[in-house]
């Protein structure tokens, strides 16, 4: 792998949004947009150097548009399954997944990804 290959950071949107009881359930799409905007504004300050950030959304949060610095992947079904697909497609590229979901953590670490929790996202 090339040293210039950026770290791929995949954010479990539903899990990160759901980790803060701020009324997100009343407007899931709006909550996902706020998370996207935090990520774009440097909401993952502990990342090493260059990183590509992908926000995975599902359900009522579908329809969130990408912004510079954050690609948005809308899962047609399970967000967890889409996230695992993205990790699998990364091949040998370094991947960091942001989630607190235990089963998802198990699935992505089996594919070689590193994992951090929702507290890594600040804003």
Long-range contacts (C-beta under 8 A, 24 or more apart in sequence): 1-92, 1-93, 1-94, 4-50, 5-93, 5-94, 6-49, 6-50, 6-51, 6-52, 7-47, 7-48, 7-49, 7-50, 7-51, 7-52, 7-94, 7-95, 7-96, 8-51, 8-52, 8-54, 8-86, 8-90, 8-93, 8-94, 8-95, 8-96, 9-44, 9-47, 9-51, 9-52, 9-53, 9-54, 9-95, 9-96, 9-97, 9-98, 10-54, 10-56, 10-83, 10-86, 10-87, 10-95, 10-96, 10-97, 10-98, 10-113, 11-35, 11-39, 11-53, 11-54, 11-55, 11-56, 11-97, 11-98, 11-99, 11-121, 12-56, 12-79, 12-80, 12-83, 12-97, 12-98, 12-99, 12-101, 12-104, 13-55, 13-56, 13-57, 13-58, 13-61, 13-64, 13-79, 14-57, 14-58, 14-59, 14-61, 14-79, 15-99, 15-100, 15-101, 15-104, 15-118, 16-98, 16-99, 16-118, 16-121, 17-61, 19-100, 19-117, 19-118, 19-119, 20-118, 28-59, 28-60, 28-61, 29-60, 29-61, 29-62, 29-63, 29-64, 31-61, 32-57, 32-61, 32-64, 33-64, 35-121, 36-64, 36-66, 36-67, 36-70, 36-72, 37-67, 38-121, 38-122, 38-123, 39-69, 39-70, 39-121, 40-67, 40-68, 40-69, 40-70, 41-123, 43-121, 43-122, 43-123, 44-98, 44-120, 44-121, 44-122, 45-122, 46-120, 47-96, 51-96, 54-86, 56-82, 56-83, 56-86, 58-82, 80-104, 80-107, 83-108, 84-108, 84-111, 87-111, 87-112, 87-113
